[in-house]
Each structure stands twice: as structure tokens, then as C-alpha cells.
């Protein structure tokens, strides 16, 4: 029997997070035990993905995103502010 994939989300804002993150990239909340949501696949239309680099102003941790809309505002390591700089489109 086929089971739908599950994804880990922040218990506070319900946005996805990556294994190893200690703070939510979207709301800055500390991440504890993950909450799982069953994924329903759908077709999404919108602007093309844009490559962005985030750099935390507090601990200087850097990471890259490749998303159409990037709402990540907080560092996943320390929870500090982490604005993005656009690097280019694909």
C-alpha cells in the first residue's frame, strides 16, 4: 500500500525545516520535537526560482536557498536575523 510522504514542520509557524536546524528559518522559534504533516502534491505556478545567500548577522553562518519566494529571515543555527542577498536566477 502506498503512503503519502511526510514532512517536518515548525510547531509554531508550520513551515518546513531541514534536519539539523535548531531555530526556524521563518519565525525564529526554537525547534524541538518535529511535527509531521502529510504532503499532498500539487502543481505550483509562479516566478522562476532565484538563488539567494543568507548570512546571519549574529553568528555569521551562511546558507543558500533556491526558491521562487524566499521567506527565510532567521538563522537555523542561532536564531539571529539573516537577510538574503540575491545571487541570480537559474
Protein Blocks (a to p, Z undefined) as FASTA:
>chain_A
ZZdddddddfklopacdehiabdfklopacdddddddddddddddddddddddddfklop
acddddfbdcbfbdfklopacddddfbdZZ
